[in-house]
Amino acid sequence: MTYPTQPEASHFIDGAYVEDDSGAAIPVIYPATGEIIATLHSATPALVDRALAAARRAQPAWAAMTGTERGRILRRAADIMRARNRELSELETKDTGKPLQETLVADATSGADALEYFGGLAATLSGEHIQMGEDFVYTRREALGVAVGIGAWNYPTQIACWKAAPALACGNTMVFKPSETTPLSALKVAEILLEAGAPPGVFNVVQGYGEVGAQLVEDERVAKVSLTGSVPTGRKVYSAAASGMKSVTMELGGKSPLVIFDDASLEDAVSAAINANFYSTGQVCSNGTRVFVQDGIREAFLKRLSERLKGVKAGDPLDEETNFGPMVSERQREIVEGFIAKGSEEGARLVAGGGRPEGAGFWIEPTVFADVEDDMTIAREEIFGPVMSVFGFATEEEVLERANATIYGLSAGVFTRDLARAHRMVAGLQAGSCWINTYNLTPVEAPFGGMKMSGVGRENGQVAIEHWSQLKTVYVAMGAVEAPF
């Protein structure tokens, strides 16, 4: 079975597909060719209201189910998602342009992991008993209510599940707005959850541009907002949510450091740098785009990196031999090309790539700059494309200070055989997710999120339950009530 790229309708509300073609057109463009493969429509204000009403109507009964019952539905959805991994992966490839080689192992599979993990946790949600002499206090972990999820375009299926799984496990219902650039996959998540037994209205999908997201975030029925996106978008959404005292989780951008010491395994360090800059064509928020290589091995690192780049196979993303895909959109490619031009203008040394291959689609070469200085534009701003900046450094103290000299704090990595130094470094790095001798591994069991401008709160891991629920304290008196008069 292959999923058609044109969905039955643009939105999924209250357990059914819904269309209103009076909404603005959303063309879905296959990044490998530039062809329009589907046309959807942005949700009208009436449809947004309808989705929120459905979520609110479904929420009390969903929260009243036992955690075991909710968890069973989420785990069933995970099983369905795994059984349809190829179909979902092919759709994800058409939606994003990412190679099938990647989507088969990193997208729907990760979404299924989240559904399974939080499905397992749902039955464990509990409170606490505190004895106070004869009196006692107990706590109840309760759902927040209606949640809004806003997705990014780089991992549409994964992001929908990373938000839906903990939200639903805790008894919330959700209205999810995918990125208008990649609107297809979340509709399949909604279908699968319904098929697995989630009642209508528990998970709804509405498509749209910024005004749809704004209407969702500002609605008084919404108790929680979770966004994956850029820092500028995060500022706007966080501000709007704060005016209504809504709970928020913000997973935003980064300019993460990858620090490679002289004693590191050169081959492993080069592999990590490739993954941290060119996987998903560099369109990953946690990417280690500032690669600090200690002076003793810097030239050897660049030499080996150049050799390894000969292994790039750009081509049909649906061919499993292809390991490098196009940018998600023409606009994103233009942004990245602007940064490449700026890097050359400001004096960085271009050692690989930098060009645009001939032909259709939004292709760009994997690009490496050396001799990058900390004050250059490519060293300070998030590029979100396949551009690696390589810096030199001499000492541990120096590189730690430079690595932290950024407004971002999403991720960081350290390569060294000296584990005492590795642990010192990650203790000092101002980043929410750190890796030692690897990079960008994000299992659902581990919390993920940023410090500083890179976000608020955490996704995944048991700690995510705290962000998708609230605690009620109940004091129970066992004796008479005293009063001064």
Wavefront OBJ file of the C-alpha trace (Angstrom):
o trace
v 0.000 0.000 0.000
v 1.169 3.525 -0.789
v -0.467 6.569 0.717
v -1.670 9.104 -1.882
v -0.037 12.481 -1.431
v -3.360 14.286 -1.802
v -5.229 13.622 1.453
v -8.961 13.062 1.678
v -9.260 16.575 3.119
v -7.031 19.203 4.721
v -8.085 18.849 8.360
v -8.964 16.075 10.802
v -11.512 17.209 13.385
v -13.654 15.191 15.801
v -12.666 11.891 14.220
v -13.264 12.794 10.573
v -11.679 14.561 7.619
v -13.004 18.087 7.097
v -12.548 20.505 4.197
v -13.319 24.159 3.612
v -11.738 25.329 0.378
v -12.476 28.952 1.219
v -9.297 28.854 3.315
v -6.042 29.997 1.713
v -4.400 27.380 -0.515
v -1.424 25.476 0.896
v 0.604 23.956 -1.961
v 2.610 20.885 -0.973
v 5.838 20.872 -2.969
v 8.112 17.854 -3.394
v 11.530 19.339 -2.625
v 13.411 16.948 -4.908
v 11.675 18.211 -8.045
v 9.805 21.381 -7.112
v 6.533 19.806 -8.262
v 3.237 20.424 -6.445
v 2.085 17.014 -5.187
v -0.984 18.128 -3.199
v -2.994 21.211 -2.378
v -4.510 21.765 1.048
v -6.354 24.710 2.554
v -5.718 26.764 5.651
v -8.314 26.433 8.381
v -10.889 29.193 8.562
v -11.589 30.718 12.016
v -14.790 28.672 12.140
v -12.862 25.424 11.584
v -10.314 26.312 14.266
v -13.199 26.960 16.654
v -14.738 23.634 15.669
v -11.504 21.774 16.402
v -11.109 23.407 19.815
v -14.739 22.680 20.646
v -14.251 19.013 19.709
v -11.124 18.744 21.863
v -12.852 20.385 24.798
v -15.905 18.154 24.469
v -13.808 14.975 24.341
v -11.431 15.852 27.170
v -13.439 15.018 30.338
v -14.286 11.481 29.233
v -10.733 10.883 27.973
v -9.263 12.051 31.294
v -11.787 9.917 33.215
v -10.455 6.740 31.594
v -7.836 4.882 33.571
v -4.226 5.394 32.618
v -4.124 1.741 31.638
v -6.964 2.257 29.162
v -5.389 5.356 27.613
v -2.018 3.647 27.501
v -3.435 0.634 25.716
v -4.730 2.876 22.931
v -1.383 4.649 22.573
v 0.511 1.355 22.455
v -1.920 0.016 19.851
v -1.282 3.133 17.779
v 2.461 2.470 18.068
v 1.965 -1.046 16.722
v -0.068 0.242 13.757
v 2.544 2.889 13.026
v 5.337 0.313 12.985
v 3.330 -1.986 10.723
v 2.942 0.885 8.237
v 6.424 2.278 8.606
v 7.288 2.075 4.905
v 4.127 3.826 3.753
v 4.536 6.524 6.391
v 8.228 6.904 5.535
v 7.545 7.302 1.832
v 4.950 9.964 2.583
v 7.408 11.722 4.899
v 10.047 11.671 2.167
v 7.644 13.249 -0.321
v 6.566 15.837 2.256
v 10.074 16.837 3.416
v 12.504 15.668 0.716
v 14.504 13.694 3.263
v 16.010 10.465 1.887
v 13.991 7.306 2.437
v 17.179 5.794 3.854
v 16.682 8.241 6.744
v 12.899 8.370 7.124
v 12.649 4.585 7.387
v 14.626 4.647 10.652
v 14.228 8.138 12.140
v 10.700 9.444 11.674
v 7.646 7.197 12.086
v 9.789 4.788 14.111
v 10.606 7.565 16.568
v 6.936 8.531 16.686
v 5.989 4.939 17.462
v 8.609 4.841 20.215
v 7.010 7.900 21.827
v 3.505 6.422 21.656
v 4.736 3.153 23.148
v 6.829 4.791 25.877
v 4.165 7.191 27.116
v 1.520 4.529 26.639
v 3.501 2.481 29.144
v 3.839 5.414 31.539
v 0.139 6.300 31.475
v -0.787 3.603 34.006
v 1.924 4.733 36.435
v 0.674 8.299 36.932
v -0.054 8.718 40.606
v 0.063 11.078 43.550
v 1.619 11.035 46.995
v 0.386 10.419 50.555
v 1.870 12.624 53.292
v 1.011 11.796 56.907
v 0.548 14.863 59.169
v -0.061 13.244 62.564
v -3.688 12.092 62.446
v -4.352 14.312 59.451
v -2.922 13.587 56.054
v -2.324 15.182 52.664
v -2.590 13.526 49.299
v -1.853 14.763 45.814
v -3.622 14.069 42.544
v -1.962 14.272 39.142
v -4.534 15.719 36.772
v -4.732 16.649 33.107
v -4.329 20.275 32.080
v -7.228 20.180 29.608
v -7.052 21.147 25.930
v -3.520 21.381 24.539
v -2.238 22.953 21.343
v 0.765 21.515 19.524
v 2.564 23.487 16.822
v 4.991 21.542 14.671
v 8.078 22.273 12.590
v 8.742 21.056 9.057
v 11.843 18.939 9.575
v 10.360 15.953 11.487
v 6.572 16.148 10.970
v 5.606 12.658 12.141
v 8.041 12.558 15.031
v 7.072 15.990 16.341
v 3.344 15.214 16.180
v 3.930 12.085 18.264
v 6.442 13.655 20.665
v 3.702 16.128 21.579
v 0.609 13.939 21.324
v 1.940 10.924 23.232
v 2.638 12.574 26.622
v -0.325 14.925 26.240
v -2.775 12.089 25.671
v -1.141 9.817 28.255
v -1.890 12.455 30.900
v -5.544 12.811 29.872
v -5.317 15.957 27.761
v -6.788 16.320 24.299
v -4.947 18.118 21.503
v -5.350 20.318 18.481
v -2.183 20.027 16.409
v -1.095 22.447 13.694
v 1.657 21.098 11.445
v 4.006 23.391 9.575
v 2.342 24.632 6.405
v 5.475 23.438 4.557
v 4.951 19.779 5.553
v 1.257 19.254 6.322
v 0.681 15.637 5.278
v 2.076 13.308 7.939
v 0.164 14.562 10.995
v -3.098 13.630 9.276
v -1.932 10.001 9.230
v -1.081 10.190 12.938
v -4.664 11.345 13.573
v -6.039 8.479 11.463
v -3.936 5.923 13.326
v -4.894 7.190 16.786
v -8.588 6.983 15.859
v -8.108 3.476 14.468
v -6.316 2.476 17.675
v -9.342 3.481 19.737
v -8.853 7.132 20.667
v -12.338 8.702 20.814
v -13.199 11.392 18.252
v -11.905 14.799 19.295
v -8.963 13.494 21.321
v -6.424 14.363 18.590
v -7.342 16.906 15.918
v -5.270 18.382 13.086
v -5.820 21.802 11.554
v -3.643 23.211 8.788
v -2.698 26.818 8.324
v -0.315 29.716 8.341
v 0.634 31.942 11.264
v -2.835 33.351 11.864
v -4.189 29.852 12.530
v -1.489 29.236 15.106
v -2.218 32.602 16.708
v -5.927 31.823 17.006
v -5.142 28.494 18.651
v -2.631 29.925 21.119
v -4.825 32.842 22.138
v -8.051 30.886 22.685
v -9.169 30.823 26.314
v -10.122 27.131 26.094
v -6.451 26.189 25.650
v -4.489 25.270 28.786
v -1.163 24.239 27.254
v 0.906 25.214 24.219
v 3.843 23.198 22.912
v 5.885 24.609 20.036
v 8.785 23.282 18.023
v 10.191 26.084 15.895
v 12.508 29.043 15.580
v 13.411 31.504 18.324
v 11.516 34.412 16.672
v 8.367 32.278 16.424
v 8.913 31.050 19.972
v 9.046 34.611 21.305
v 5.681 35.414 19.719
v 3.983 32.215 20.855
v 5.428 32.398 24.382
v 4.246 35.994 24.731
v 0.739 35.158 23.538
v 0.511 32.127 25.821
v 1.791 34.105 28.815
v -1.041 36.620 28.514
v -3.444 33.771 29.256
v -1.220 32.142 31.912
v -0.987 29.015 29.767
v 1.555 26.302 30.422
v 4.193 26.161 27.673
v 6.904 23.932 26.297
v 9.203 25.606 23.771
v 11.704 23.551 21.772
v 13.498 26.175 19.720
v 16.675 26.643 17.704
v 20.346 26.270 18.454
v 23.905 27.053 17.432
v 25.389 24.096 19.182
v 29.105 23.414 19.749
v 30.802 20.117 18.936
v 34.203 20.089 20.672
v 36.878 17.685 19.420
v 40.074 17.298 21.430
v 43.439 16.097 20.085
v 43.091 12.683 21.727
v 39.703 11.899 20.181
v 39.121 9.072 17.732
v 39.463 11.025 14.483
v 37.197 8.708 12.501
v 34.432 8.834 15.113
v 34.739 12.610 15.414
v 34.426 13.053 11.651
v 31.407 10.736 11.603
v 29.752 12.753 14.355
v 30.477 16.038 12.586
v 28.909 14.661 9.387
v 25.807 13.540 11.292
v 25.686 16.824 13.215
v 25.728 18.961 10.064
v 24.509 17.013 7.037
v 21.888 14.550 8.300
v 18.462 15.788 7.136
v 20.440 18.168 4.909
v 21.422 20.080 8.047
v 17.800 20.834 8.963
v 17.972 19.714 12.610
v 17.610 22.109 15.542
v 20.195 20.346 17.721
v 22.898 20.175 15.045
v 26.490 20.784 16.139
v 27.218 23.453 13.561
v 30.119 25.049 15.450
v 32.816 22.381 15.249
v 35.749 23.257 17.506
v 38.788 21.121 16.637
v 41.898 21.339 18.793
v 44.859 22.708 16.900
v 46.864 19.481 16.919
v 44.430 17.552 14.733
v 42.549 20.311 12.903
v 44.193 19.838 9.504
v 43.948 16.045 9.802
v 40.255 16.465 10.650
v 39.626 18.651 7.587
v 41.541 16.251 5.336
v 39.589 13.218 6.517
v 36.300 15.132 6.354
v 36.990 16.071 2.733
v 37.660 12.420 1.908
v 34.450 11.299 3.601
v 32.377 13.877 1.717
v 33.136 11.924 -1.451
v 30.611 9.429 -0.099
v 27.698 11.841 -0.533
v 25.020 10.307 -2.774
v 22.490 12.948 -3.751
v 19.662 11.793 -5.967
v 16.134 10.439 -5.903
v 15.143 10.574 -2.194
v 12.915 7.500 -2.694
v 15.999 5.470 -3.689
v 17.371 3.873 -0.528
v 20.929 4.328 -1.828
v 20.520 8.134 -1.664
v 22.007 9.545 1.548
v 21.656 13.304 0.999
v 18.470 15.109 0.052
v 17.347 18.602 -0.965
v 16.400 21.528 1.231
v 12.740 21.546 2.237
v 11.842 24.631 0.175
v 13.143 27.188 -2.299
v 13.017 29.850 0.417
v 15.074 27.781 2.846
v 17.705 27.163 0.168
v 17.904 30.918 -0.504
v 18.422 31.585 3.205
v 21.250 29.048 3.386
v 22.891 30.406 0.225
v 22.806 33.858 1.819
v 24.752 32.534 4.793
v 27.283 30.806 2.517
v 27.884 34.075 0.676
v 28.259 35.889 3.995
v 30.796 33.328 5.209
v 33.001 33.921 2.177
v 32.582 37.708 2.401
v 33.676 37.749 6.048
v 36.834 35.740 5.377
v 36.055 32.141 6.257
v 37.863 29.578 4.093
v 35.501 27.512 1.935
v 36.932 23.999 1.847
v 33.960 22.041 0.449
v 30.662 22.628 -1.328
v 28.950 25.975 -1.379
v 27.258 25.520 -4.741
v 23.840 24.735 -6.171
v 23.695 21.619 -8.377
v 21.968 21.998 -11.734
v 18.466 20.678 -12.221
v 15.034 20.862 -10.608
v 14.373 20.838 -6.894
v 15.909 22.645 -3.951
v 19.356 21.067 -3.886
v 22.491 22.499 -2.322
v 25.922 20.980 -1.752
v 27.200 19.988 1.699
v 29.350 22.963 2.669
v 32.340 23.273 5.005
v 34.059 26.470 6.140
v 37.384 26.467 7.994
v 39.238 29.268 9.775
v 35.925 30.549 11.111
v 36.110 33.314 13.726
v 33.661 33.621 16.617
v 32.299 36.991 15.497
v 31.415 35.911 11.943
v 27.748 35.696 10.960
v 27.978 31.983 10.203
v 29.390 31.468 13.705
v 26.588 33.306 15.488
v 23.318 32.739 13.620
v 21.366 29.534 13.114
v 21.604 28.559 9.432
v 19.412 25.426 9.378
v 21.095 23.941 6.380
v 24.138 21.809 5.461
v 26.833 24.311 6.460
v 29.613 23.296 8.870
v 31.849 25.896 10.500
v 35.208 24.628 11.773
v 37.094 26.568 14.456
v 40.482 25.997 16.033
v 41.259 26.087 19.760
v 44.176 25.494 22.089
v 42.957 24.770 25.638
v 39.965 23.286 27.440
v 39.318 26.517 29.351
v 39.370 28.575 26.161
v 36.996 26.339 24.208
v 34.494 26.076 27.065
v 34.222 29.849 27.258
v 33.855 30.191 23.485
v 31.374 27.325 23.211
v 29.102 29.050 25.737
v 29.373 32.475 24.071
v 25.992 32.231 22.335
v 22.377 33.124 23.077
v 21.455 29.498 22.375
v 21.746 26.472 24.617
v 20.064 23.495 22.986
v 22.817 20.918 22.571
v 26.556 20.271 22.758
v 28.994 17.439 22.132
v 32.497 16.503 23.313
v 34.936 14.046 21.746
v 37.880 12.935 23.875
v 39.350 9.721 25.312
v 39.880 11.551 28.650
v 36.567 10.863 30.382
v 37.359 13.112 33.330
v 37.751 15.973 30.858
v 34.598 14.930 29.036
v 32.541 15.121 32.223
v 34.113 18.450 33.204
v 33.185 19.838 29.825
v 29.558 18.732 29.840
v 29.193 20.035 33.389
v 30.359 23.439 32.169
v 28.516 23.548 28.839
v 25.314 25.610 28.886
v 23.150 23.206 26.897
v 20.121 21.074 27.656
v 21.298 17.951 25.812
v 24.945 16.929 25.739
v 26.723 13.981 24.148
v 30.095 12.405 24.890
v 31.790 10.652 21.952
v 28.605 10.653 19.872
v 26.083 13.233 18.663
v 22.343 13.758 18.070
v 21.052 10.545 19.610
v 17.646 11.403 21.117
v 15.888 8.310 22.494
v 12.387 8.966 23.767
v 13.426 7.741 27.219
v 15.770 10.731 27.640
v 14.585 14.324 28.280
v 15.227 16.742 25.425
v 15.131 20.542 25.485
v 17.167 23.708 25.714
v 18.609 26.360 27.980
v 18.811 30.121 27.368
v 17.020 31.143 24.149
v 16.732 27.540 22.977
v 13.583 26.827 24.879
v 11.528 26.200 27.987
v 10.623 22.828 29.460
v 11.516 19.350 28.288
v 10.117 16.802 25.890
v 10.399 13.037 26.366
v 11.523 11.055 29.376
v 9.538 10.771 32.591
v 10.036 14.478 33.277
v 7.705 15.291 30.359
v 4.799 14.151 32.529
v 5.411 17.215 34.719
v 4.941 19.444 31.678
v 1.684 17.816 30.552
v -0.118 17.555 33.879
v -0.775 19.518 37.036
v -0.669 18.583 40.693
v -3.565 19.067 43.076
v -2.936 18.980 46.840
v -5.703 17.776 49.182
v -5.462 18.248 52.989
v -7.696 15.855 54.948
v -8.476 16.717 58.585
v -9.402 13.847 60.887
v -10.404 15.889 63.949
v -12.252 18.988 65.092
v -11.537 22.402 63.590
v -10.103 24.966 66.020
v -10.721 28.704 65.736
v -9.709 31.720 67.905
v -13.346 32.762 68.444
l 1 2 3 4 5 6 7 8 9 10 11 12 13 14 15 16 17 18 19 20 21 22 23 24 25 26 27 28 29 30 31 32 33 34 35 36 37 38 39 40 41 42 43 44 45 46 47 48 49 50 51 52 53 54 55 56 57 58 59 60 61 62 63 64 65 66 67 68 69 70 71 72 73 74 75 76 77 78 79 80 81 82 83 84 85 86 87 88 89 90 91 92 93 94 95 96 97 98 99 100 101 102 103 104 105 106 107 108 109 110 111 112 113 114 115 116 117 118 119 120 121 122 123 124 125 126 127 128 129 130 131 132 133 134 135 136 137 138 139 140 141 142 143 144 145 146 147 148 149 150 151 152 153 154 155 156 157 158 159 160 161 162 163 164 165 166 167 168 169 170 171 172 173 174 175 176 177 178 179 180 181 182 183 184 185 186 187 188 189 190 191 192 193 194 195 196 197 198 199 200 201 202 203 204 205 206 207 208 209 210 211 212 213 214 215 216 217 218 219 220 221 222 223 224 225 226 227 228 229 230 231 232 233 234 235 236 237 238 239 240 241 242 243 244 245 246 247 248 249 250 251 252 253 254 255 256 257 258 259 260 261 262 263 264 265 266 267 268 269 270 271 272 273 274 275 276 277 278 279 280 281 282 283 284 285 286 287 288 289 290 291 292 293 294 295 296 297 298 299 300 301 302 303 304 305 306 307 308 309 310 311 312 313 314 315 316 317 318 319 320 321 322 323 324 325 326 327 328 329 330 331 332 333 334 335 336 337 338 339 340 341 342 343 344 345 346 347 348 349 350 351 352 353 354 355 356 357 358 359 360 361 362 363 364 365 366 367 368 369 370 371 372 373 374 375 376 377 378 379 380 381 382 383 384 385 386 387 388 389 390 391 392 393 394 395 396 397 398 399 400 401 402 403 404 405 406 407 408 409 410 411 412 413 414 415 416 417 418 419 420 421 422 423 424 425 426 427 428 429 430 431 432 433 434 435 436 437 438 439 440 441 442 443 444 445 446 447 448 449 450 451 452 453 454 455 456 457 458 459 460 461 462 463 464 465 466 467 468 469 470 471 472 473 474 475 476 477 478 479 480 481 482 483 484 485
